[in-house]
Amino acid sequence: MNEPCLACGGGLTIAGESATCSRTSCEGQRLFARCPYCRQWSTALRRGNQCLNRNCAAYAREREACRECRAVPSIMTLGRKVCVNRNCPTNAAILAECAFCRNRSFLESPDLMFCTKSTCPCLFRRVEVCHLCTARSFVVQQESCANPECAASGAVMDLCTACGRRTQRRSPPGAPCANPSCSRNKVEKSETRTFRKAGKNEPKTAIEAAYALLRGRFLDAGPVKAPLVLVIGLTGSGKTTYLSMLGDILYRRRDRYWFPFDIRAERVEVDALLEGYDGPFADRVADHIRDLVYDFGLPNSQNFVSRQLWPPLTAVSEEDTAFLVTRLVGENDAPVAKIVTLETYGEAYEKMLRGIRGRAPRTPGLEHALSALLTDADGFVVLLDPDPTDPLGNDDSFCDLFMLLKDELRPRAFNVFFQEMKRLIEAGAAPPKNPRELHAWLRREQDRQAAFIAQAEELHAKTRSRLERLDKQLAGAPVDISKLDDGRWLLELESFLQRDDRFAKNVALGREHVTPTPGLADDELLFLLHRYYKGFVQFCLDNVKDIVGRRLLRDQDPETRSVMTQLQQRFGLSDDFIRRIEKIEPQSFNERPVNRFKSLRQLSLVVTKADRWPIIYPPEDYPRQRLPNCHLHLRELEDYLKLCGGSVRYYNASATGFTSLVEGADLPAPANAQTPINVLEPIFDMLGITE
């Protein structure tokens, strides 16, 4: 019996309890067993027993035999191995009844909270207690309560920044918190009389007032504008630990760590920043500004990391959100840089990323502050959790952010490219009046024309050689054109001629004879395609000179192509960028408006926990393997940021260098053995600080 392979699309040959894929390049390494959850032949036995069925709840989760019960495979969940056999002794104390399937198969532990019954509709989905109906029916992945008797059943609920519970309806925007005990619902009448309507640009909350004060008195103060670096990380990405270690490294420097820089962190006195401030929320602004090194990093290091404990998760409250600031100075206390970032809970970033491309009004407070930070930032440090139990989680969360950055930076990059292009064309178009300069100009023009002719002759010889080689290969029995050495090149040539005004009709006429029809056998289609490409190659040989000429020019004159090549080499731009931009006529290009991210130049993607999970090296390959949708946008972003004077950088990082296994949990290494990896580098590379 044969079935399709869910890993690569090949065919499976089933024999007893196993199945073998026919493709040698199968993603699942060919050998499969039936998955106990989706009942498909999708468990890759040579890849840690992972199920490769994307519709399965156990997709991409590594499994192995439980040491206690030996009955069923255990599943890697939340960074540790958890047996999903309800009869296993390790689950006896945490086993409870599932509210959905009514089986005693729910693992009720703060770090688990999911059902293990294969037929349960919420299999392996985290389920928490609903704050409204008090039933264990709030499905975190759906962000809603599935209890039909709940007043908010099916409604998407966000975390309320005031009470810290999932009782804030997402729709309509600005809906009141459904928690009757929430502080937002307890506004006294005497207080309402003293409220005054804030102006259009006046801060409406203390966190907004804190950011406005930092802009005026810290970032923009002085002769040179200080960079604003925003560290973005979702829940569990290690953002608090990363910022804590960053502060500790800047404080201890060579006393404990490898620190080859003549730089130190100067304490930022919050009271000095607030001196004379009598603006909005003057009594609360100080609560939202902290020194990154002395008030945040050093205390967390002494109280937690040095004692082999992770810093606690950031409280889900706007009141505990703070801007972390520091001032870096060099020799003789010469100013080097100022850094401002935001320490807040990961759910705030998750909410921001979900609606980042929308135009819905934002709630005053943290949402406005985050929006302003995004727009004003000079650089983003994006922390990515490489947890293999959710391999595509980062891709889903950050795709909209990278798409937005790509769309907003495109006009800015195009403006730079075409301004440089026009300048170079105008500089080389008119001959100089000075006789000496005129002679040199004529020589350059002759050299440029000679180089263009030589390039055309070289391309003509290479193209004819390839076509003649293909003609000999197609003289025999029918073969799949994609399997030939120059097959892909021939397909690209065909695609070019299909878009060319002169040759498009000829290609379309030949293609009419190879259109698949119902009932056409595979070998018959292969014969028709073979005959078509044999004639196509002969047609190209007959017209090789014209084809090479049109392909070389690509509707651009030699001077324009030469300038494009010069700019491509200067900025290090990809061929894809040149293909996108070469269809625009430089002389007709008008400067495009730039609306957002006018200061953004740097983007760093930092894959955290390199000491706990297998790394992908070099880290530049991480987007291609783990962020397939984001990768498409990041490729364009790399070109756009190069034109804007910046770059996209990738890092594998570990906040403490390595972890120790203590009673089954991964905890920080001892203080005297910590070797942080790529904690400073993402920030210092942005600031241009070198050894």
C-alpha positions as CSV (number, residue, x, y, z in Angstrom):
1,M,0.0,0.0,0.0
2,N,1.3,3.5,-0.9
3,E,0.6,6.9,0.6
4,P,2.0,10.4,0.0
5,C,4.9,11.4,2.3
6,L,3.8,14.4,4.5
7,A,7.4,15.5,4.8
8,C,8.4,15.9,1.1
9,G,5.5,14.9,-1.0
10,G,7.1,11.7,-2.2
11,G,5.6,8.2,-2.1
12,L,5.5,6.0,1.0
13,T,5.9,2.2,0.9
14,I,4.3,0.8,4.0
15,A,5.6,-2.5,5.4
16,G,4.3,-3.5,8.8
17,E,4.8,-0.9,11.5
18,S,7.0,1.4,9.4
19,A,7.0,3.2,6.0
20,T,9.8,4.2,3.7
21,C,9.8,7.3,1.5
22,S,10.9,6.9,-2.1
23,R,12.9,10.2,-2.2
24,T,16.5,10.1,-1.0
25,S,16.4,13.8,-0.2
26,C,13.3,13.4,2.1
27,E,13.1,16.0,4.9
28,G,12.2,13.3,7.3
29,Q,15.1,11.1,6.4
30,R,12.8,8.5,4.7
31,L,11.8,6.2,7.6
32,F,8.4,6.9,9.3
33,A,6.0,5.4,11.7
34,R,2.3,6.1,12.4
35,C,1.8,9.1,14.7
36,P,-0.3,8.3,17.8
37,Y,-2.0,11.7,17.6
38,C,-3.0,12.4,14.0
39,R,-2.9,8.7,13.0
40,Q,-0.8,9.5,9.9
41,W,2.5,8.0,8.7
42,S,4.3,11.1,9.7
43,T,6.6,10.2,12.7
44,A,10.2,10.6,11.4
45,L,12.1,7.9,13.3
46,R,15.4,9.3,12.3
47,R,14.6,12.9,13.4
48,G,13.8,12.4,17.1
49,N,10.4,10.9,16.5
50,Q,9.0,14.2,15.4
51,C,5.7,14.3,13.6
52,L,6.0,16.2,10.3
53,N,2.3,16.6,9.7
54,R,1.7,20.3,10.0
55,N,-1.9,19.7,10.9
56,C,-0.9,17.6,13.9
57,A,-0.9,19.0,17.4
58,A,2.4,17.3,18.0
59,Y,4.1,18.8,14.9
60,A,7.9,19.1,15.2
61,R,8.0,18.0,18.8
62,E,10.9,15.6,19.6
63,R,9.8,12.5,21.4
64,E,11.6,9.6,23.2
65,A,10.8,6.8,25.6
66,C,9.9,7.8,29.1
67,R,12.4,6.5,31.7
68,E,9.6,6.0,34.3
69,C,6.8,4.3,32.6
70,R,8.4,3.1,29.3
71,A,4.9,3.2,27.8
72,V,4.7,6.1,25.3
73,P,7.1,8.7,24.0
74,S,7.5,11.8,26.0
75,I,7.2,15.2,24.3
76,M,9.6,18.2,24.7
77,T,7.5,21.0,26.0
78,L,8.5,24.4,27.4
79,G,12.2,23.5,27.4
80,R,11.9,20.2,29.4
81,K,10.9,16.7,28.8
82,V,7.3,15.9,29.9
83,C,5.8,12.4,29.7
84,V,2.3,12.5,28.2
85,N,1.2,9.1,29.5
86,R,-1.5,9.8,32.1
87,N,-0.6,6.6,34.0
88,C,3.0,7.6,34.4
89,P,4.0,8.1,38.1
90,T,5.5,11.5,37.3
91,N,2.0,12.8,36.4
92,A,0.1,11.4,39.4
93,A,0.2,14.6,41.4
94,I,-0.8,17.0,38.6
95,L,-3.4,14.9,36.7
96,A,-6.8,16.5,36.5
97,E,-10.0,16.3,34.5
98,C,-10.0,18.2,31.1
99,A,-12.9,20.6,30.7
100,F,-13.2,19.8,27.0
101,C,-12.9,16.0,26.6
102,R,-13.9,15.1,30.2
103,N,-11.0,12.7,30.5
104,R,-8.6,12.6,33.4
105,S,-5.7,13.6,31.1
106,F,-5.0,17.3,31.9
107,L,-1.6,18.1,33.3
108,E,-2.4,20.9,35.8
109,S,1.0,22.5,36.5
110,P,1.9,26.2,36.1
111,D,4.4,25.5,33.3
112,L,2.2,22.9,31.5
113,M,-1.6,23.3,31.6
114,F,-2.6,21.2,28.6
115,C,-4.5,18.0,27.8
116,T,-2.7,14.8,26.6
117,K,-5.8,12.9,25.2
118,S,-5.2,12.4,21.5
119,T,-8.9,13.0,20.7
120,C,-9.2,16.2,22.7
121,P,-9.9,19.3,20.6
122,C,-7.4,21.2,22.8
123,L,-4.6,18.6,22.6
124,F,-1.3,20.2,23.8
125,R,-2.9,23.7,23.8
126,R,-2.3,25.7,26.9
127,V,-5.6,26.2,28.8
128,E,-5.8,28.6,31.8
129,V,-8.6,29.6,34.2
130,C,-10.9,32.2,32.7
131,H,-11.0,35.3,35.0
132,L,-14.7,35.8,34.2
133,C,-16.4,32.4,34.5
134,T,-13.7,30.9,36.7
135,A,-13.7,27.7,34.6
136,R,-10.5,26.2,33.2
137,S,-11.5,27.0,29.7
138,F,-9.4,30.0,28.5
139,V,-7.4,28.7,25.4
140,V,-4.3,30.8,25.3
141,Q,-3.6,30.1,21.6
142,Q,-7.1,31.4,20.6
143,E,-7.0,34.2,23.3
144,S,-10.6,33.5,24.2
145,C,-12.7,31.4,26.6
146,A,-14.3,28.3,25.0
147,N,-16.9,27.9,27.8
148,P,-20.3,28.5,26.1
149,E,-21.7,29.7,29.4
150,C,-19.1,32.4,29.9
151,A,-20.2,36.0,29.3
152,A,-17.1,36.5,27.0
153,S,-17.3,33.1,25.2
154,G,-15.5,33.3,21.9
155,A,-14.4,37.0,22.4
156,V,-10.7,37.7,22.0
157,M,-9.4,39.0,25.3
158,D,-6.2,40.9,25.9
159,L,-4.3,41.5,29.2
160,C,-5.6,44.6,30.9
161,T,-2.6,46.8,31.8
162,A,-4.3,47.9,35.0
163,C,-5.4,44.7,36.7
164,G,-3.1,42.3,34.8
165,R,-5.9,39.9,33.8
166,R,-7.2,38.7,30.4
167,T,-10.4,40.7,30.7
168,Q,-9.8,43.5,28.1
169,R,-11.9,42.9,25.0
170,R,-9.9,43.6,21.8
171,S,-13.0,44.7,19.9
172,P,-14.3,47.3,19.9
173,P,-11.2,49.4,20.5
174,G,-11.3,51.1,23.9
175,A,-13.8,48.7,25.4
176,P,-13.9,48.8,29.2
177,C,-12.2,46.1,31.2
178,A,-14.7,43.2,32.1
179,N,-13.1,42.8,35.5
180,P,-15.5,44.6,37.9
181,S,-12.7,45.0,40.5
182,C,-10.3,46.6,38.0
183,S,-9.0,50.0,39.0
184,R,-10.1,51.5,35.7
185,N,-13.7,50.9,36.7
186,K,-13.3,52.6,40.1
187,V,-13.0,56.3,39.2
188,E,-14.4,58.5,42.0
189,K,-16.7,61.4,41.1
190,S,-14.5,63.8,43.0
191,E,-11.6,62.8,40.8
192,T,-13.5,63.3,37.5
193,R,-14.1,67.0,38.3
194,T,-10.3,67.6,38.5
195,F,-9.5,66.0,35.2
196,R,-8.7,68.3,32.3
197,K,-8.7,67.4,28.7
198,A,-5.2,66.9,27.4
199,G,-4.0,68.7,24.3
200,K,-3.4,66.9,21.0
201,N,0.4,66.4,21.6
202,E,0.3,66.5,25.4
203,P,1.1,63.2,27.2
204,K,-2.0,61.5,28.6
205,T,-0.3,59.0,30.9
206,A,2.8,59.0,33.1
207,I,4.7,56.6,30.7
208,E,4.1,59.0,27.8
209,A,5.3,61.9,29.9
210,A,8.4,60.0,30.8
211,Y,9.3,59.4,27.1
212,A,8.7,63.0,26.2
213,L,11.0,64.1,29.1
214,L,13.7,61.7,27.9
215,R,13.5,63.0,24.4
216,G,13.9,66.6,25.4
217,R,16.3,66.3,28.3
218,F,18.4,63.2,27.5
219,L,18.4,62.0,23.9
220,D,18.2,65.3,22.1
221,A,20.2,67.3,24.7
222,G,23.7,68.2,23.5
223,P,25.3,68.9,20.1
224,V,24.8,65.4,18.8
225,K,21.6,63.4,18.8
226,A,21.9,60.2,20.9
227,P,20.8,56.9,19.4
228,L,17.7,55.3,20.6
229,V,17.9,51.5,20.6
230,L,14.8,49.4,21.3
231,V,15.2,45.8,22.5
232,I,12.1,43.8,21.4
233,G,11.4,40.3,22.8
234,L,8.3,38.2,23.3
235,T,7.5,36.3,26.5
236,G,10.2,33.7,27.2
237,S,12.8,35.2,24.8
238,G,15.1,36.1,27.7
239,K,14.7,39.9,27.3
240,T,14.9,40.7,31.1
241,T,18.0,38.4,31.5
242,Y,19.6,39.9,28.4
243,L,19.2,43.5,29.6
244,S,20.3,42.5,33.2
245,M,23.5,41.0,31.9
246,L,24.1,44.0,29.6
247,G,24.0,46.3,32.6
248,D,26.2,44.0,34.7
249,I,28.8,43.7,31.9
250,L,28.9,47.5,31.6
251,Y,29.4,47.8,35.4
252,R,32.0,45.1,36.1
253,R,33.8,45.2,32.7
254,R,37.3,43.6,33.0
255,D,36.8,42.7,36.6
256,R,34.7,39.7,35.6
257,Y,34.2,39.6,31.8
258,W,36.1,39.9,28.6
259,F,35.8,43.6,27.9
260,P,38.3,45.0,25.3
261,F,36.9,48.5,25.3
262,D,38.1,51.7,27.0
263,I,34.5,52.6,27.8
264,R,32.6,52.8,31.1
265,A,28.9,53.5,32.0
266,E,28.3,56.8,33.8
267,R,25.3,56.8,36.2
268,V,22.3,58.7,35.0
269,E,20.8,60.6,37.9
270,V,17.0,60.5,37.4
271,D,16.5,63.3,40.0
272,A,18.9,65.6,38.0
273,L,16.8,64.9,34.8
274,L,13.6,65.9,36.6
275,E,15.1,69.0,38.2
276,G,12.7,71.9,37.4
277,Y,10.2,69.7,35.6
278,D,6.6,70.7,36.3
279,G,4.9,69.2,33.3
280,P,2.1,66.5,33.3
281,F,2.4,63.7,35.8
282,A,5.4,65.3,37.5
283,D,4.9,63.1,40.6
284,R,5.0,59.8,38.7
285,V,7.4,60.3,35.9
286,A,10.4,59.2,38.0
287,D,8.8,55.8,38.5
288,H,9.2,55.0,34.7
289,I,12.9,56.0,34.3
290,R,15.7,53.8,35.7
291,D,19.5,53.6,35.1
292,L,20.2,50.5,33.0
293,V,23.4,49.7,34.8
294,Y,23.0,50.7,38.5
295,D,19.3,50.5,39.0
296,F,18.5,47.4,36.9
297,G,21.4,45.3,35.7
298,L,23.5,45.3,38.8
299,P,20.6,44.5,41.3
300,N,19.3,41.7,39.1
301,S,22.8,40.2,38.7
302,Q,23.5,40.3,42.5
303,N,20.1,39.1,43.6
304,F,19.4,36.5,41.0
305,V,22.0,35.6,38.3
306,S,24.9,35.5,40.7
307,R,22.9,33.1,42.8
308,Q,22.2,30.9,39.8
309,L,18.6,32.1,39.4
310,W,16.9,33.7,36.4
311,P,15.5,37.2,37.0
312,P,11.7,37.1,37.5
313,L,9.4,37.7,34.7
314,T,8.4,41.4,34.2
315,A,5.0,42.1,35.9
316,V,2.1,42.5,33.5
317,S,1.4,46.1,34.5
318,E,2.1,49.5,33.0
319,E,3.1,50.7,36.4
320,D,6.2,48.4,36.4
321,T,7.2,49.4,32.8
322,A,10.3,51.6,32.8
323,F,12.7,53.2,30.3
324,L,16.3,52.0,30.9
325,V,18.9,54.6,30.2
326,T,22.7,54.8,30.4
327,R,25.5,57.1,29.3
328,L,28.7,55.7,27.9
329,V,31.9,57.7,28.2
330,G,35.5,57.0,27.0
331,E,38.9,58.3,27.8
332,N,38.9,61.6,29.8
333,D,35.1,61.1,30.2
334,A,34.6,62.0,26.6
335,P,30.9,61.2,25.7
336,V,30.6,58.1,23.4
337,A,26.9,57.3,23.3
338,K,23.6,57.4,25.2
339,I,21.3,54.4,25.2
340,V,17.5,54.3,25.9
341,T,15.4,51.2,25.7
342,L,12.2,49.9,27.3
343,E,11.7,47.2,29.8
344,T,8.1,45.9,29.7
345,Y,6.3,42.6,29.7
346,G,6.4,40.4,26.6
347,E,2.6,40.5,26.1
348,A,2.8,44.2,25.3
349,Y,5.1,43.5,22.4
350,E,2.9,40.6,21.3
351,K,-0.1,42.9,21.2
352,M,1.9,45.6,19.4
353,L,3.1,43.1,16.7
354,R,-0.4,41.7,16.2
355,G,-1.8,45.1,15.2
356,I,1.3,46.8,13.9
357,R,0.0,47.1,10.3
358,G,-3.5,48.2,11.3
359,R,-4.7,51.7,11.6
360,A,-6.9,51.2,14.7
361,P,-6.5,53.9,17.4
362,R,-4.1,53.0,20.1
363,T,-4.9,53.1,23.8
364,P,-3.1,56.0,25.5
365,G,-0.2,54.9,27.7
366,L,2.1,52.0,26.9
367,E,0.7,51.5,23.4
368,H,1.4,55.1,22.5
369,A,4.9,54.9,24.0
370,L,5.8,51.8,22.1
371,S,4.5,53.3,18.9
372,A,6.6,56.4,19.4
373,L,9.7,54.2,20.3
374,L,9.2,52.2,17.1
375,T,8.9,55.3,14.9
376,D,11.9,57.2,16.5
377,A,14.3,54.3,17.1
378,D,17.7,54.3,15.4
379,G,18.0,50.5,15.8
380,F,16.1,47.4,16.8
381,V,17.5,44.5,18.7
382,V,15.0,41.6,18.1
383,L,15.5,38.7,20.6
384,L,14.3,35.3,19.1
385,D,13.6,32.3,21.3
386,P,14.9,29.2,19.4
387,D,12.6,26.8,21.3
388,P,12.2,23.8,18.9
389,T,8.8,22.9,20.3
390,D,7.4,26.0,18.5
391,P,9.7,26.2,15.4
392,L,7.6,28.7,13.5
393,G,6.3,30.8,16.4
394,N,8.8,33.7,15.8
395,D,8.0,33.6,12.1
396,D,4.3,34.1,12.8
397,S,4.9,36.8,15.4
398,F,7.4,39.0,13.6
399,C,6.3,38.7,10.0
400,D,4.1,41.8,10.1
401,L,6.9,43.9,11.7
402,F,9.5,43.0,9.0
403,M,6.9,43.5,6.2
404,L,6.0,47.0,7.6
405,L,9.7,47.9,7.9
406,K,10.3,46.8,4.3
407,D,7.3,48.8,3.0
408,E,8.2,52.0,5.0
409,L,12.0,51.9,4.2
410,R,11.5,51.3,0.5
411,P,10.8,54.9,-0.5
412,R,13.7,56.1,1.7
413,A,16.1,53.7,0.1
414,F,14.8,54.4,-3.5
415,N,15.3,58.1,-2.8
416,V,19.0,57.6,-1.9
417,F,19.6,55.3,-4.8
418,F,18.1,57.5,-7.5
419,Q,19.7,60.7,-6.1
420,E,23.1,59.0,-6.3
421,M,22.2,57.7,-9.8
422,K,21.1,61.1,-11.1
423,R,24.2,62.7,-9.7
424,L,26.6,60.2,-11.3
425,I,24.7,60.4,-14.7
426,E,24.7,64.2,-14.7
427,A,28.4,64.3,-13.7
428,G,29.4,62.0,-16.6
429,A,26.9,63.2,-19.3
430,A,28.3,66.7,-20.2
431,P,31.9,66.9,-21.5
432,P,34.0,69.3,-19.4
433,K,35.2,72.6,-20.9
434,N,38.8,72.4,-19.7
435,P,40.9,70.9,-22.5
436,R,42.9,68.7,-20.1
437,E,39.7,67.4,-18.5
438,L,38.1,67.0,-21.9
439,H,40.9,64.7,-23.1
440,A,40.5,62.5,-19.9
441,W,36.7,62.5,-20.4
442,L,37.0,61.3,-24.0
443,R,39.3,58.5,-22.9
444,R,36.9,57.4,-20.2
445,E,34.0,57.4,-22.7
446,Q,36.1,55.3,-25.2
447,D,37.1,52.9,-22.4
448,R,33.4,52.6,-21.3
449,Q,32.2,51.8,-24.8
450,A,35.0,49.3,-25.3
451,A,34.2,47.6,-22.0
452,F,30.5,47.4,-23.0
453,I,31.4,45.8,-26.4
454,A,33.7,43.3,-24.7
455,Q,31.0,42.4,-22.2
456,A,28.5,41.8,-25.1
457,E,31.0,39.6,-27.0
458,E,31.8,37.6,-23.9
459,L,28.1,37.1,-23.1
460,H,27.4,36.1,-26.7
461,A,30.1,33.4,-26.6
462,K,28.9,32.0,-23.3
463,T,25.3,31.9,-24.4
464,R,26.0,30.2,-27.7
465,S,28.2,27.6,-25.9
466,R,25.5,26.8,-23.4
467,L,22.9,26.5,-26.2
468,E,25.0,24.2,-28.3
469,R,25.7,22.0,-25.2
470,L,21.9,21.8,-24.5
471,D,21.2,21.1,-28.2
472,K,23.5,18.0,-28.0
473,Q,21.8,16.8,-24.7
474,L,18.3,17.1,-26.2
475,A,19.3,15.1,-29.3
476,G,18.7,11.8,-27.5
477,A,15.7,10.3,-25.5
478,P,13.2,12.6,-23.8
479,V,14.6,14.0,-20.4
480,D,13.4,16.3,-17.7
481,I,14.8,19.7,-18.6
482,S,15.2,20.7,-14.9
483,K,17.7,17.9,-14.4
484,L,20.1,19.0,-17.0
485,D,23.2,21.0,-16.0
486,D,22.0,24.2,-17.8
487,G,18.3,23.4,-17.3
488,R,17.6,26.1,-14.8
489,W,19.5,28.7,-16.9
490,L,17.4,27.7,-19.9
491,L,14.1,28.2,-17.9
492,E,15.3,31.6,-16.8
493,L,16.1,32.5,-20.5
494,E,12.6,31.3,-21.5
495,S,11.1,33.5,-18.8
496,F,13.0,36.5,-20.0
497,L,11.9,36.0,-23.6
498,Q,8.2,35.6,-22.5
499,R,8.5,39.1,-21.1
500,D,10.3,40.6,-24.0
501,D,8.1,42.5,-26.6
502,R,10.0,41.1,-29.6
503,F,10.1,37.4,-28.7
504,A,7.1,36.9,-26.5
505,K,4.8,35.9,-29.4
506,N,7.3,33.3,-30.7
507,V,7.5,31.6,-27.2
508,A,3.7,31.7,-26.7
509,L,3.2,30.1,-30.1
510,G,5.5,27.2,-29.2
511,R,4.0,26.8,-25.7
512,E,0.5,26.2,-27.2
513,H,1.6,22.7,-28.2
514,V,2.6,21.6,-24.6
515,T,-0.4,22.7,-22.6
516,P,-1.4,19.8,-20.3
517,T,-4.9,18.3,-21.1
518,P,-7.0,15.9,-19.0
519,G,-6.0,12.3,-19.5
520,L,-2.5,13.1,-20.8
521,A,0.0,10.6,-19.5
522,D,3.2,11.7,-17.8
523,D,5.4,10.2,-20.5
524,E,3.4,11.8,-23.3
525,L,3.7,15.2,-21.5
526,L,7.5,14.6,-21.1
527,F,7.8,13.9,-24.9
528,L,5.9,17.1,-25.8
529,L,8.1,19.2,-23.4
530,H,11.2,17.6,-24.8
531,R,10.2,18.4,-28.3
532,Y,9.3,22.0,-27.4
533,Y,12.6,22.7,-25.6
534,K,14.6,21.2,-28.5
535,G,12.9,23.6,-30.9
536,F,13.3,26.5,-28.4
537,V,17.0,25.9,-28.1
538,Q,17.3,25.9,-31.9
539,F,15.3,29.1,-32.1
540,C,17.7,30.8,-29.6
541,L,20.7,29.6,-31.6
542,D,19.3,31.3,-34.7
543,N,18.6,34.6,-32.8
544,V,21.4,34.5,-30.3
545,K,22.9,37.8,-31.2
546,D,19.6,39.7,-30.8
547,I,18.7,37.9,-27.6
548,V,22.1,38.7,-26.0
549,G,21.8,42.3,-27.0
550,R,18.3,42.7,-25.5
551,R,19.2,40.8,-22.4
552,L,22.3,42.8,-21.8
553,L,20.6,46.2,-22.2
554,R,17.4,45.2,-20.4
555,D,15.9,48.4,-21.9
556,Q,18.6,50.4,-20.1
557,D,21.3,52.3,-22.0
558,P,24.9,51.3,-21.3
559,E,25.5,54.4,-19.2
560,T,22.6,53.7,-16.9
561,R,23.6,50.1,-16.5
562,S,27.2,51.1,-15.8
563,V,26.0,53.5,-13.0
564,M,23.7,50.9,-11.6
565,T,26.6,48.4,-11.4
566,Q,28.8,51.0,-9.8
567,L,26.2,51.7,-7.1
568,Q,25.5,48.0,-6.6
569,Q,29.2,47.4,-5.9
570,R,29.5,50.5,-3.7
571,F,26.6,49.6,-1.4
572,G,26.9,45.8,-1.7
573,L,23.3,45.4,-3.1
574,S,21.9,42.2,-4.2
575,D,21.0,41.3,-7.8
576,D,17.3,41.0,-6.8
577,F,17.3,44.7,-5.8
578,I,18.8,45.7,-9.2
579,R,16.1,43.6,-11.0
580,R,13.4,45.4,-9.0
581,I,14.7,48.9,-9.6
582,E,16.0,48.7,-13.2
583,K,12.4,49.0,-14.7
584,I,12.2,52.5,-13.3
585,E,13.4,55.3,-15.5
586,P,15.9,57.4,-13.4
587,Q,15.0,60.7,-15.1
588,S,11.2,60.2,-14.4
589,F,11.7,59.2,-10.8
590,N,10.2,61.7,-8.3
591,E,11.3,61.7,-4.6
592,R,8.9,59.7,-2.5
593,P,7.6,60.8,0.9
594,V,9.0,59.0,4.0
595,N,6.5,58.7,6.7
596,R,7.9,56.5,9.4
597,F,11.2,55.0,10.7
598,K,13.1,58.1,9.4
599,S,16.0,57.4,11.8
600,L,16.2,53.6,11.6
601,R,19.5,52.4,10.2
602,Q,20.3,49.2,12.1
603,L,18.5,45.9,12.7
604,S,20.0,43.1,14.8
605,L,18.4,39.6,15.1
606,V,19.7,37.9,18.2
607,V,18.9,34.2,18.6
608,T,19.1,33.7,22.4
609,K,19.7,30.6,24.6
610,A,22.6,29.3,22.5
611,D,23.7,27.3,25.5
612,R,20.4,25.4,25.8
613,W,19.3,24.7,22.2
614,P,21.2,23.6,19.1
615,I,22.4,26.6,17.2
616,I,22.2,27.4,13.5
617,Y,25.6,28.5,12.2
618,P,26.2,30.9,10.7
619,P,23.3,32.8,12.3
620,E,22.7,34.5,8.9
621,D,21.1,31.1,7.9
622,Y,18.5,31.2,10.8
623,P,15.9,33.2,8.9
624,R,16.0,30.9,5.9
625,Q,15.5,27.8,8.1
626,R,13.3,29.0,10.9
627,L,11.7,32.3,9.6
628,P,10.6,31.3,6.0
629,N,8.1,34.2,5.7
630,C,10.2,36.8,7.5
631,H,13.2,35.8,5.3
632,L,11.5,37.1,2.2
633,H,11.1,40.6,3.8
634,L,14.5,40.5,5.5
635,R,16.3,40.0,2.2
636,E,14.8,43.3,0.9
637,L,15.4,45.0,4.2
638,E,19.1,44.2,4.0
639,D,19.4,46.2,0.7
640,Y,17.2,49.1,2.0
641,L,19.2,49.5,5.2
642,K,22.5,49.4,3.3
643,L,21.3,52.4,1.3
644,C,20.3,54.1,4.5
645,G,23.8,53.8,5.9
646,G,23.1,50.7,8.1
647,S,22.8,47.0,8.0
648,V,21.0,43.8,9.2
649,R,23.2,41.7,11.5
650,Y,22.6,38.2,13.0
651,Y,23.9,36.8,16.3
652,N,23.8,33.6,18.3
653,A,23.7,34.7,22.0
654,S,23.8,33.3,25.5
655,A,23.3,35.7,28.4
656,T,25.5,33.7,30.8
657,G,27.6,31.6,28.4
658,F,26.3,28.2,29.6
659,T,23.7,26.8,32.0
660,S,23.8,24.2,34.7
661,L,21.3,21.4,35.2
662,V,20.0,21.7,38.8
663,E,17.2,19.3,39.8
664,G,16.0,19.0,36.3
665,A,16.0,22.7,35.5
666,D,18.4,24.7,33.4
667,L,19.8,27.5,35.6
668,P,22.5,30.2,35.1
669,A,26.1,29.1,35.5
670,P,28.0,30.0,38.7
671,A,29.0,33.7,38.8
672,N,32.8,33.0,38.5
673,A,32.3,30.9,35.4
674,Q,29.9,33.1,33.4
675,T,31.0,33.9,29.8
676,P,28.3,36.0,28.1
677,I,28.2,35.5,24.3
678,N,27.0,38.4,22.0
679,V,25.3,40.5,24.7
680,L,27.3,43.6,24.1
681,E,28.0,43.1,20.4
682,P,24.5,43.8,19.0
683,I,24.4,47.2,20.8
684,F,28.1,48.1,20.3
685,D,28.0,47.2,16.6
686,M,25.1,49.5,16.1
687,L,26.9,52.3,17.9
688,G,30.1,51.7,15.9
689,I,32.1,51.0,19.1
690,T,35.2,48.8,18.3
691,E,38.1,47.6,20.3
